[in-house]
Amino acid sequence: MADDEKSDEHKFMEELEELVYSYLTKEAADSFKQLRDFTETLNEESDRGAALVAAEILSEELAKLIKSKMVNDKKLIKSAFSFNGALGSFSGRIDHAFLLGLLPNTLRQDLHQLRAIRNEFAHSTAPKTFETHSIKSRCLELNYYGIGEKGSPPRKVFLRSMALIFRMIALRTSKTEHSLIPDDPKNEASEAFVKTLLEGIEKTTLDPKILFKDADI
């Protein structure tokens, strides 16, 4: 939208937003701007579009979250998140993030509800909206709607839930650190272990050659 097409109210809100951001750290300001862009994108979509776009964006946000926890091996990560990789699907990313302790169970449930809503929109040629009974039921089962009036329209419930989920995943990503690669065992430690084991065996009636058939002992 060109500046001359914006209303005075819209310009005022933009200036107010920038003023608020000026009091935040750059990281916090960037995070809120990403949330704003996400919610604005969904608000501009049809019901079908909002479900498909939300699933795609949150799948990518999950990928960022999981990658932030993994050992930082770019080649292996790229393979794991490829289309046919172990973490190439939305479903796989949801469950993997949960198993790593990165998501609470209620958030995992909501993401699977989103996946089911997306699939119902995507796999049907019949016109569907958030008011379609099966989709409406799933929307009203979402845990992350937050504070709101009971009986809110399902589209409002969906959009608010997706915003809260996006924010939750982004926060967890910012606080998660890469796992470290364990050191390879040193030969000295291995040799000391074997020596201790042999000393223990010698105190029994066991023949150590049975355990170490091909070893020179």
C-alpha positions as CSV (number, residue, x, y, z in Angstrom):
1,M,0.0,0.0,0.0
2,A,1.4,3.4,-1.0
3,D,1.8,6.0,1.7
4,D,-0.8,8.3,0.1
5,E,-3.3,5.5,0.2
6,K,-2.9,4.8,3.9
7,S,-5.5,6.3,6.3
8,D,-4.4,8.6,9.1
9,E,-5.4,5.9,11.6
10,H,-3.2,3.3,9.8
11,K,-0.2,5.7,9.7
12,F,-0.7,6.5,13.4
13,M,-0.8,2.8,14.3
14,E,2.4,2.2,12.3
15,E,4.2,5.0,14.1
16,L,2.9,3.8,17.4
17,E,4.2,0.3,16.6
18,E,7.6,1.6,15.8
19,L,7.7,3.6,19.0
20,V,6.9,0.5,21.1
21,Y,9.5,-1.5,19.2
22,S,12.1,1.2,20.0
23,Y,11.8,0.2,23.7
24,L,12.5,-3.4,23.1
25,T,15.7,-5.3,22.4
26,K,16.3,-5.9,18.7
27,E,15.7,-9.7,19.2
28,A,12.3,-9.0,20.9
29,A,11.3,-6.4,18.3
30,D,12.1,-8.8,15.4
31,S,10.2,-11.6,17.1
32,F,7.1,-9.4,17.5
33,K,7.4,-8.2,13.9
34,Q,7.5,-11.8,12.7
35,L,4.4,-12.6,14.7
36,R,2.6,-9.5,13.2
37,D,3.6,-10.5,9.7
38,F,2.3,-14.1,10.3
39,T,-1.0,-13.0,11.7
40,E,-1.5,-10.4,8.9
41,T,-0.8,-13.0,6.3
42,L,-3.4,-15.4,7.8
43,N,-6.0,-12.6,8.2
44,E,-5.7,-11.9,4.5
45,E,-6.4,-15.5,3.4
46,S,-9.6,-17.3,2.8
47,D,-10.5,-20.1,5.3
48,R,-8.8,-22.7,3.1
49,G,-5.8,-20.5,2.4
50,A,-5.4,-19.7,6.1
51,A,-5.3,-23.4,7.0
52,L,-2.8,-24.3,4.3
53,V,-0.5,-21.3,4.9
54,A,-0.6,-21.8,8.7
55,A,0.4,-25.4,8.3
56,E,3.3,-24.6,5.9
57,I,4.7,-21.8,8.0
58,L,4.4,-23.7,11.3
59,S,6.0,-26.8,9.8
60,E,9.0,-24.6,8.8
61,E,9.1,-23.0,12.3
62,L,9.2,-26.5,13.8
63,A,12.1,-27.4,11.5
64,K,14.0,-24.3,12.9
65,L,13.2,-25.4,16.4
66,I,14.4,-29.0,15.9
67,K,17.5,-27.8,14.1
68,S,18.4,-25.5,17.0
69,K,18.6,-28.6,19.2
70,M,20.5,-30.8,16.8
71,V,24.2,-31.2,16.4
72,N,25.2,-28.5,13.9
73,D,26.0,-30.8,11.0
74,K,24.6,-29.0,8.0
75,K,24.9,-31.9,5.5
76,L,23.1,-34.4,7.8
77,I,20.5,-31.8,8.8
78,K,19.7,-31.0,5.1
79,S,19.3,-34.7,4.4
80,A,17.0,-35.3,7.4
81,F,14.7,-32.4,6.4
82,S,14.6,-33.2,2.7
83,F,11.3,-34.2,1.2
84,N,11.9,-37.9,1.7
85,G,14.0,-37.4,4.8
86,A,13.1,-38.6,8.3
87,L,11.9,-35.1,9.2
88,G,10.5,-34.1,5.9
89,S,6.8,-34.3,6.9
90,F,4.8,-32.0,9.2
91,S,3.7,-35.0,11.2
92,G,7.2,-36.3,11.7
93,R,8.4,-32.8,12.8
94,I,5.6,-32.5,15.4
95,D,6.3,-35.8,17.0
96,H,10.1,-35.5,16.9
97,A,10.0,-32.0,18.6
98,F,7.7,-33.5,21.3
99,L,10.0,-36.5,21.8
100,L,13.0,-34.1,22.2
101,G,11.1,-32.3,25.0
102,L,10.8,-29.1,22.9
103,L,6.9,-29.0,22.9
104,P,4.4,-29.6,25.7
105,N,1.8,-32.3,24.9
106,T,-1.1,-29.8,24.4
107,L,0.9,-28.0,21.8
108,R,1.7,-31.3,20.0
109,Q,-2.1,-32.0,20.0
110,D,-2.9,-28.6,18.5
111,L,-0.4,-29.0,15.8
112,H,-1.9,-32.4,14.8
113,Q,-5.3,-30.8,14.9
114,L,-3.9,-28.1,12.5
115,R,-2.6,-30.9,10.3
116,A,-6.0,-32.6,10.2
117,I,-7.7,-29.3,9.4
118,R,-5.2,-28.6,6.6
119,N,-5.7,-32.1,5.2
120,E,-9.5,-31.8,5.2
121,F,-9.3,-28.5,3.2
122,A,-6.5,-29.8,0.9
123,H,-8.0,-33.1,0.0
124,S,-11.6,-32.0,-0.7
125,T,-12.9,-30.6,-3.9
126,A,-16.1,-29.6,-2.1
127,P,-16.3,-26.0,-0.8
128,K,-15.4,-26.0,2.9
129,T,-15.0,-23.2,5.5
130,F,-14.2,-23.0,9.2
131,E,-18.0,-23.3,9.7
132,T,-18.0,-26.8,8.1
133,H,-19.1,-29.1,11.0
134,S,-16.0,-31.4,11.1
135,I,-13.6,-28.4,10.8
136,K,-15.4,-26.3,13.3
137,S,-15.3,-29.1,15.8
138,R,-11.5,-29.4,15.4
139,C,-11.1,-25.6,15.8
140,L,-13.1,-25.6,19.0
141,E,-10.9,-28.4,20.4
142,L,-7.7,-26.3,20.1
143,N,-5.9,-25.8,23.4
144,Y,-4.0,-22.6,22.6
145,Y,-6.9,-20.2,22.0
146,G,-5.9,-18.4,25.1
147,I,-8.2,-15.9,26.8
148,G,-11.3,-15.2,24.8
149,E,-15.1,-15.3,24.8
150,K,-16.7,-18.7,24.8
151,G,-18.6,-19.4,21.6
152,S,-16.2,-17.4,19.4
153,P,-16.5,-18.1,15.6
154,P,-14.2,-21.0,14.6
155,R,-12.2,-18.8,12.3
156,K,-11.4,-16.4,15.1
157,V,-10.5,-19.4,17.4
158,F,-8.2,-20.8,14.6
159,L,-6.4,-17.6,13.9
160,R,-5.8,-16.7,17.5
161,S,-4.6,-20.2,18.2
162,M,-2.1,-20.2,15.3
163,A,-0.7,-16.9,16.5
164,L,-0.1,-18.2,20.0
165,I,1.4,-21.4,18.7
166,F,3.7,-19.4,16.4
167,R,4.8,-17.3,19.3
168,M,5.4,-20.4,21.5
169,I,7.6,-22.1,18.9
170,A,9.6,-19.0,18.2
171,L,10.3,-18.4,21.9
172,R,11.4,-22.0,22.4
173,T,13.7,-21.8,19.3
174,S,15.4,-18.7,20.7
175,K,16.1,-20.4,24.0
176,T,17.3,-23.8,22.6
177,E,21.0,-24.6,22.2
178,H,22.7,-27.1,19.8
179,S,23.6,-30.5,21.2
180,L,27.3,-31.3,21.3
181,I,29.0,-34.2,19.6
182,P,30.4,-36.6,22.3
183,D,34.2,-37.1,22.3
184,D,35.5,-40.3,20.8
185,P,36.7,-42.7,23.5
186,K,40.5,-42.5,23.9
187,N,42.6,-45.6,23.4
188,E,44.0,-45.3,26.9
189,A,40.6,-45.4,28.5
190,S,39.6,-48.4,26.5
191,E,42.8,-50.2,27.3
192,A,42.4,-49.4,31.0
193,F,38.9,-50.8,30.9
194,V,40.0,-54.1,29.3
195,K,42.8,-54.4,31.8
196,T,40.4,-54.0,34.7
197,L,38.0,-56.5,33.1
198,L,40.8,-59.1,32.7
199,E,41.9,-58.6,36.2
200,G,38.4,-59.3,37.4
201,I,38.1,-62.4,35.2
202,E,41.4,-63.8,36.5
203,K,39.8,-63.9,40.0
204,T,37.2,-66.4,38.7
205,T,37.3,-69.7,36.9
206,L,36.4,-68.1,33.6
207,D,38.7,-68.5,30.6
208,P,39.3,-64.9,29.2
209,K,40.0,-66.4,25.7
210,I,36.3,-67.3,25.4
211,L,35.4,-63.6,25.7
212,F,38.3,-62.3,23.6
213,K,38.5,-65.1,20.9
214,D,40.5,-63.1,18.4
215,A,42.5,-60.9,20.8
216,D,46.1,-61.3,21.7
217,I,46.0,-61.7,25.5
